[in-house]
Amino acid sequence: MVYPMTTLPFPDRDAVAARLTAFEDADQSFLKLLMENAAQDENLLEGLLLWLDQASDARILNSLKLARTGEWIGTTAPSRLQIRLTEIARSAQHPAYRAFREGFERAGGLEKAFPKA
C-alpha cells in the first residue's frame, strides 16, 4: 500500500530557520536528517525561505555565512531538492539571496544531480 506524502508538523519552518541561523555541527546533522526524509521537504524549504528573508531584513549582512551555508546545502542536498533549491536561490535580487546563490552554485549540486547530456 502506498501512503501519500504529507508534511509532518515538526519541525516547522521556524525550527529549520533557527538551525540555519546557528549552523553548528549538531544543526548540520539535523538538517541532513531532514533532507533524507522526503516528507520533510516542504518544511525544509519553507524554513530556508524564512531564514533568507530574516537575513534580508537584518541590519548587518553576513554574506560569508550565507555563501558558506549555500555551498553546504548545495553539496549535501539530495538530487530531488536541487531544482527547488535553485529556484529559491534565484528568487530574489537582495544581496542575501545573491550571497546564498553564489555559494549554492559553487557547490555544483544541480550539475551533479542532473549532468549535461
C-alpha positions in Angstrom: 0.0 0.0 0.0 1.3 3.4 -0.9 0.7 6.3 1.5 0.5 9.8 0.3 3.4 12.1 1.4 2.2 14.7 3.8 4.1 17.4 5.5 4.9 16.4 9.1 4.2 19.2 11.6 7.6 19.1 13.3 10.0 20.6 12.7 8.2 23.7 11.5 9.8 26.4 9.4 10.8 28.4 12.5 12.8 25.5 13.8 14.6 25.0 10.5 15.4 28.7 10.2 16.8 28.6 13.8 19.0 25.7 12.9 20.2 27.5 9.8 20.9 30.6 11.9 23.0 28.7 14.4 24.5 26.3 11.8 26.7 24.3 14.3 27.7 20.7 13.7 24.6 19.5 15.5 22.4 21.7 13.4 24.0 20.4 10.2 23.3 16.8 11.3 19.7 17.8 12.0 19.4 19.4 8.5 21.0 16.3 6.9 18.4 14.1 8.6 15.6 16.4 7.3 17.0 16.1 3.8 16.9 12.3 4.0 13.1 12.4 4.6 11.1 13.4 1.6 8.1 14.1 3.7 10.0 17.0 5.3 10.9 18.7 2.0 8.3 21.5 2.4 9.3 22.3 6.0 12.9 22.4 5.0 12.3 24.7 2.0 9.9 27.0 3.9 12.5 27.2 6.7 15.2 28.1 4.2 13.0 30.9 2.7 12.2 32.2 6.2 16.0 32.2 7.0 16.8 34.1 3.8 14.0 36.6 4.5 15.4 37.1 8.0 18.9 37.6 6.6 17.5 40.1 4.1 15.9 42.1 7.0 18.9 42.0 9.2 20.8 45.2 9.9 24.2 43.5 9.1 24.5 41.1 6.2 26.8 38.2 6.8 27.4 37.3 3.2 30.3 34.9 4.1 28.0 32.8 6.3 25.2 32.9 3.6 27.6 31.7 0.9 29.1 29.0 3.2 25.6 27.8 4.1 24.5 27.8 0.4 27.6 25.8 -0.6 26.9 23.3 2.2 23.3 22.9 1.2 24.2 22.6 -2.5 26.7 19.8 -1.6 24.6 18.0 0.9 21.1 18.2 -0.6 19.8 15.1 -2.5 19.0 15.3 -6.2 15.3 15.7 -5.6 15.8 19.0 -3.9 18.3 20.6 -6.3 15.9 22.2 -8.7 13.7 23.7 -5.9 16.8 24.9 -4.1 18.0 26.6 -7.3 14.6 28.3 -7.7 14.8 29.6 -4.1 18.4 30.8 -4.6 17.3 32.8 -7.7 14.0 34.0 -6.3 15.2 37.5 -5.2 17.8 40.1 -6.1 18.6 41.0 -2.5 22.3 40.7 -1.6 21.4 38.0 1.0 19.9 35.8 -1.7 22.8 36.6 -4.1 25.4 35.5 -1.5 23.4 32.3 -0.8 23.1 31.7 -4.6 26.9 32.2 -5.2 27.7 29.6 -2.5 25.0 27.2 -3.8 26.2 27.5 -7.4 29.8 27.0 -6.3 28.8 23.6 -4.8 27.6 22.5 -8.2 24.8 20.3 -6.8 22.5 20.8 -9.7 25.1 19.8 -12.2 26.0 16.7 -10.1 22.3 15.7 -9.8 21.5 16.4 -13.4 24.7 16.0 -15.6 24.7 17.6 -19.0 24.0 15.1 -21.8 
